Amino acid sequence: MRILVIEDERKLADYLQKGLSQQNYVVDVARDGQDGRHAALEGNYDLVVLDVMLPDIDGFGILADLRQRKDTPVLMLTARDKVEDRVRGLEGGADDYLVKPFAFSELLARIHALLRRGRVQESTLLTLGDLELDLARRKASRAGTRLDLTAKEFTLLALMLRRRGEVLSRTMLAEQVWDMNFDGDTNVIEVAVRRLRAKIDDSFDTKLLHTVRGMGYVLELRDQ
């Protein structure tokens, strides 16, 4: 599932991205109101974690614009703890309102509750053509043949299947799968992708994992 975090405090944004990624969510971060508004309106997210006090456009403004077009669940996360602020957020269309400072376990519980309530729930089975990834049973197969994946390969493939058709940069893969800043001198991403490709593509005529030169990688079913 994809979560958008709109938070201008870098330390907190990084903390949320790391913690939620470890819970197997795909997490994007916007660090100001303009970028957050654009991402929320144009992206396909299952939930938005939205700060109120942001540069450019505050969280209430983003929420108002979002509610005109989408019903994506929104969890407002802010230091503004006055009753009138909470009422304004909830009446403006927020699904929940959590005041800083907070315990990550409570944030996670609220996110789970919103997604369960949810308007959109992700299947535990991700597929592309004859490739299947069972998230619940931690199994992968292609054309009925079991694929023996390492934990990192499983996480990498799950991310690519969730975002199939999108070109994923090396930087994004490093952040989401390895929880590290991308270092151009390391080849860990290339090695991991090469090993994953060998397992999901080498024995099959139809190739699914493609390199986009200078940009990254994409998992998609292309016309032969």
C-alpha positions as CSV (number, residue, x, y, z in Angstrom):
1,M,0.0,0.0,0.0
2,R,1.2,3.5,-0.8
3,I,1.3,6.3,1.8
4,L,2.1,10.0,1.2
5,V,3.7,11.8,4.1
6,I,3.5,15.6,3.8
7,E,5.8,17.0,6.4
8,D,8.4,19.8,6.3
9,E,10.4,18.8,9.4
10,R,13.1,16.7,7.7
11,K,14.0,14.7,10.8
12,L,10.4,13.7,11.4
13,A,9.7,13.0,7.7
14,D,12.7,10.7,7.5
15,Y,11.6,8.9,10.7
16,L,8.1,8.3,9.4
17,Q,9.4,7.1,6.0
18,K,11.8,4.7,7.6
19,G,9.3,3.4,10.2
20,L,6.4,2.9,7.7
21,S,8.7,1.4,5.1
22,Q,9.7,-1.2,7.6
23,Q,6.0,-2.1,7.9
24,N,6.1,-2.9,4.1
25,Y,4.3,0.3,3.1
26,V,5.6,2.2,0.0
27,V,6.2,5.7,1.3
28,D,6.6,9.0,-0.6
29,V,7.5,12.2,1.2
30,A,6.6,15.8,0.2
31,R,8.4,18.5,2.2
32,D,6.3,21.6,1.5
33,G,2.7,22.5,0.8
34,Q,3.0,22.9,-3.0
35,D,4.7,19.6,-3.6
36,G,2.4,17.9,-1.1
37,R,-0.8,19.2,-2.7
38,H,0.4,18.2,-6.2
39,A,1.4,14.7,-5.0
40,A,-1.9,14.2,-3.1
41,L,-4.0,15.3,-6.1
42,E,-2.1,13.6,-8.9
43,G,-0.8,10.5,-7.1
44,N,-2.5,7.2,-6.4
45,Y,-2.2,6.8,-2.6
46,D,-4.1,4.7,-0.1
47,L,-3.5,7.2,2.7
48,V,-2.1,10.7,3.3
49,V,-0.3,11.7,6.5
50,L,-0.7,15.4,6.5
51,D,1.0,18.0,8.7
52,V,-0.9,21.3,9.3
53,M,1.9,23.9,9.5
54,L,3.6,23.8,6.1
55,P,5.4,26.3,3.9
56,D,3.3,27.7,1.0
57,I,0.0,26.0,1.7
58,D,-1.1,24.8,5.1
59,G,-2.6,21.4,5.7
60,F,-6.1,22.7,5.9
61,G,-5.8,24.1,2.4
62,I,-4.4,20.9,1.0
63,L,-7.2,18.9,2.7
64,A,-9.9,21.2,1.2
65,D,-8.4,20.8,-2.3
66,L,-8.1,17.1,-1.9
67,R,-11.7,16.6,-0.7
68,Q,-13.0,18.4,-3.8
69,R,-11.5,15.6,-6.0
70,K,-10.8,12.5,-3.9
71,D,-11.8,10.5,-0.8
72,T,-8.3,9.3,0.1
73,P,-8.1,8.7,3.8
74,V,-6.2,11.6,5.6
75,L,-4.5,11.4,9.0
76,M,-3.6,14.9,10.1
77,L,-0.4,15.1,12.2
78,T,0.3,18.4,13.9
79,A,1.5,20.2,17.0
80,R,-1.7,22.3,17.0
81,D,-3.6,20.7,19.8
82,K,-6.5,23.1,20.4
83,V,-10.0,21.7,20.2
84,E,-11.0,24.2,17.5
85,D,-8.1,23.0,15.3
86,R,-9.1,19.4,15.7
87,V,-12.7,20.2,14.9
88,R,-11.7,22.2,11.9
89,G,-9.6,19.3,10.6
90,L,-12.3,16.7,11.1
91,E,-15.1,18.8,9.8
92,G,-12.9,19.7,6.8
93,G,-12.8,16.0,5.9
94,A,-9.8,14.5,7.8
95,D,-10.4,10.9,8.9
96,D,-8.3,11.2,12.0
97,Y,-6.2,13.8,13.9
98,L,-3.0,13.0,15.9
99,V,-1.2,15.6,18.0
100,K,2.6,15.8,18.2
101,P,4.5,14.5,20.0
102,F,3.2,11.0,19.4
103,A,4.1,7.3,19.9
104,F,4.9,5.6,16.6
105,S,2.9,2.6,17.7
106,E,-0.2,4.8,18.1
107,L,0.3,6.3,14.7
108,L,0.7,2.8,13.2
109,A,-2.5,1.6,14.9
110,R,-4.4,4.6,13.6
111,I,-3.1,4.0,10.1
112,H,-4.1,0.3,10.3
113,A,-7.6,1.3,11.5
114,L,-8.1,3.8,8.6
115,L,-7.0,1.3,6.0
116,R,-9.2,-1.4,7.5
117,R,-12.1,1.0,7.5
118,G,-10.9,1.7,4.2
119,R,-11.9,2.6,1.3
120,V,-9.2,0.7,-0.5
121,Q,-7.7,-2.5,0.8
122,E,-4.8,-4.2,-1.0
123,S,-5.1,-7.8,-2.0
124,T,-2.4,-10.1,-0.5
125,L,-1.7,-11.4,-4.0
126,L,0.2,-9.2,-6.4
127,T,0.4,-10.3,-10.0
128,L,1.7,-9.3,-13.4
129,G,1.1,-11.7,-16.2
130,D,2.0,-15.1,-14.9
131,L,4.1,-13.7,-12.1
132,E,2.5,-14.0,-8.6
133,L,3.7,-12.7,-5.3
134,D,1.7,-13.9,-2.2
135,L,2.3,-11.3,0.6
136,A,0.6,-13.3,3.3
137,R,2.4,-16.6,2.6
138,R,5.6,-14.9,1.5
139,K,5.8,-17.0,-1.7
140,A,6.5,-16.1,-5.2
141,S,6.0,-18.0,-8.5
142,R,6.0,-17.6,-12.2
143,A,3.9,-19.8,-14.5
144,G,3.3,-22.1,-11.5
145,T,7.0,-22.5,-10.8
146,R,8.1,-21.5,-7.3
147,L,10.7,-18.7,-7.1
148,D,13.3,-18.9,-4.3
149,L,13.7,-15.3,-3.3
150,T,15.8,-13.8,-0.5
151,A,14.1,-11.4,1.9
152,K,15.5,-8.3,0.1
153,E,14.5,-9.7,-3.3
154,F,11.0,-10.4,-2.0
155,T,10.7,-6.8,-0.7
156,L,12.2,-5.4,-4.0
157,L,9.8,-7.4,-6.1
158,A,6.8,-6.4,-3.9
159,L,7.7,-2.7,-4.4
160,M,8.0,-3.2,-8.2
161,L,4.7,-5.0,-8.4
162,R,2.9,-2.4,-6.4
163,R,4.3,0.2,-8.7
164,R,4.3,-1.8,-11.9
165,G,4.6,0.3,-15.0
166,E,6.4,3.1,-13.1
167,V,10.1,3.7,-13.7
168,L,11.8,3.4,-10.3
169,S,15.1,5.2,-9.8
170,R,18.1,3.7,-8.0
171,T,17.8,6.4,-5.4
172,M,14.2,5.4,-4.7
173,L,15.0,1.7,-4.5
174,A,17.9,2.4,-2.1
175,E,15.7,4.4,0.2
176,Q,12.6,2.1,0.1
177,V,14.3,-1.3,0.1
178,W,17.7,-0.8,1.8
179,D,16.9,2.3,3.9
180,M,20.0,4.1,2.8
181,N,21.0,7.2,0.9
182,F,22.1,6.3,-2.7
183,D,25.8,6.3,-3.2
184,G,26.7,6.4,-6.9
185,D,29.9,4.5,-6.2
186,T,28.0,1.4,-4.9
187,N,26.6,-1.3,-7.2
188,V,24.3,-2.9,-4.6
189,I,21.2,-1.9,-6.5
190,E,22.5,-3.2,-9.8
191,V,23.6,-6.5,-8.3
192,A,20.2,-7.0,-6.5
193,V,18.2,-6.2,-9.7
194,R,20.4,-8.5,-11.8
195,R,19.9,-11.4,-9.3
196,L,16.1,-10.7,-9.2
197,R,15.9,-10.6,-13.0
198,A,17.8,-13.9,-13.2
199,K,15.1,-15.5,-11.1
200,I,12.0,-14.0,-12.6
201,D,13.0,-13.6,-16.2
202,D,15.9,-15.8,-17.4
203,S,13.9,-19.0,-17.7
204,F,10.9,-17.4,-19.4
205,D,10.4,-16.1,-22.9
206,T,8.5,-13.0,-21.8
207,K,10.7,-10.6,-19.9
208,L,9.1,-8.4,-17.2
209,L,12.0,-6.5,-15.5
210,H,13.4,-3.8,-17.8
211,T,16.2,-1.3,-17.5
212,V,15.5,2.3,-18.5
213,R,18.9,3.7,-19.4
214,G,19.8,6.7,-17.2
215,M,16.6,6.5,-15.2
216,G,16.2,3.2,-13.4
217,Y,14.0,0.1,-13.7
218,V,10.5,-0.8,-14.5
219,L,8.4,-4.0,-14.1
220,E,5.9,-4.2,-16.9
221,L,4.4,-6.5,-19.5
222,R,5.5,-5.3,-22.9
223,D,4.3,-6.3,-26.3
224,Q,6.8,-8.7,-27.9
